[in-house]
């Protein structure tokens, strides 16, 4: 739902009635993860997607019905072997979709959540996805400091427990589901961040959608490869910074797609900027006087991905220099070098594609091998390296 925040915020401000269908759980080869959403207003306008096309028509009808009745519903879709053209997922997976009508958004917790997400403020929206029909769709808005508004309609402890669980997912920047007891006295079963679990008897499953600022991609080295990588990074939703010590190269004209251009020595800039477990660091300078002090700093701080460009000979020299600087084996093991997957890339654009392909594979637990003939799962759940969806 929060993925559609900008559009839905405008709908709410205009006083439109609408219904939102949100993926709660997935199984097998489902095309979209928990949090994917589709919305339909009273005039029949549609935005978003829950399945990439497989069940959109049926979900559209459910949204229209929810607008008519005012009731939230949870619907499961799967593949039908008897009739491949029946409503279902032809890819063979299953999804569960929560349909929530929003008759009058103004002043509601959903309106507050949409407004906060449209302003890109860190917030978590909690909704009852499984449980008693009377609680289905009830919502709670949780902020980073643990304060919250709204309510899930159950025992007072339920809201406090839900807020604490949602805050943990928000801090991790993840969207997923949490199973807790109906009283809120404790968790009903372990957190199921991939959305695939079931609540304990008499318990609830809560869908937690986290809205956090986009993850950072910091590209070091104002070269042609960096310009192509900045475009690719923006396409993937990163906040892209390009850093180089040479002002003649680090210019807006050369990097129109970057969110930020910094003229400074790379290691000095990295020391004074923030990174976290979602940050991607791409070192494209392949010059020891830049690379060694930069990587010495980078490999000892939080980051999701640290990669460096260069030939295998350059990598071996860089590795020796870093060991001489005191970096340990586990620290050096974090470095992906030479950066990128083997695509036979030659141009800056092809090289950027190979780099972001490795970043996606590292993030999602992919192998990087061709799917044809590999037998590997196309969509991974939490048990296969996928984890919860990163917002």
PyMOL commands that set and color helices and strands:
alter all, ss='L'
color gray80, all
select helices_A, chain A and resi 2-13+56-69+109-118+156-172+224-235+266-272+288-298+312-324+329-332+348-364+382-384
alter helices_A, ss='H'
color red, helices_A
select strands_A, chain A and resi 18-27+37-41+46-48+73-78+94-102+123-130+139-143+148-150+174-181+203-211+216-220+239-244+260-263+280-283+305-308+335-336+389-390
alter strands_A, ss='S'
color yellow, strands_A
deselect
rebuild
show_as cartoon
